[in-house]
Amino acid sequence: MPGKLRDSTQNHCFAVVSGRFSHSTGKKLALLGLFLASSLSLFSGPHAAFAQRNSKSSPNVVEPGAPGQPSRVLPPSTHPVVPRLSPADVAFMQGMIMHHSQAVEMTALIPSSTTDQDVRSLGAKISSSQSDEIAFMKRWLAARGQPVTMAMTEMAGMGMKADAMPPMPGMLTPLQMDALRKAKGTEFDRLFLTGMIQHHNGALIMVKDLFDTPGAGQDAELFDFATDADNSQRAEIRIMQGMLVKEAVKEKQ
């Protein structure tokens, strides 16, 4: 301990022992105690443990797994790199915009076709969430200089028309959509729920195909979006399956 600090400490201690403990002396002792405590904390306790941990090891690098798959810890020598844009990523986003658009079209039929409050509430939720996701996917594509719609150049070269393109997985056929537009009441509820379950299952196939494609799904924003879409649509499928059971019970009564 430096000489001046040692003398000062001894003088203050003497003041306490001898009973001459003034307000000024108390303040100095308090400040001195804080200084000593903070100095010692740098060499012991959590600060020392943190410094020791950081001197011996570097942070773990974790690679998230695809939906339903575990994450894995990568070697410390791993260096992050910006993933290259995969054609499968672009095709997935463009296809999902088309897919979501039909779901929004289906929900737009609800107000004039049914009075069932459960169907109305579910339809409003699906319409809101998928409209928001369409806006996100359009921004994602635009930020990467990609068109919102799929290119038809290859199909034109093969002599195919745009309306001959096979639909995205799970999308309703024109006949199914026409039947849904004409249905009312409980018939509409049944067609809507079965059609939307089919629709959601198709989206799950699209997500699986994306992550099964080598080099695809590595973009952080796309990965989060596809994973969230998978989780939310699985949950909504379970809800709609339960609603169909209730509809069947009501028809039997």
PyMOL commands that set and color helices and strands:
alter all, ss='L'
color gray80, all
select helices_A, chain A and resi 3-18+23-41+45-56+87-107+117-143+153-157+162-164+174-182+185-212+220-252
alter helices_A, ss='H'
color red, helices_A
select strands_A, chain A and resi 61-63+72-74
alter strands_A, ss='S'
color yellow, strands_A
deselect
rebuild
show_as cartoon
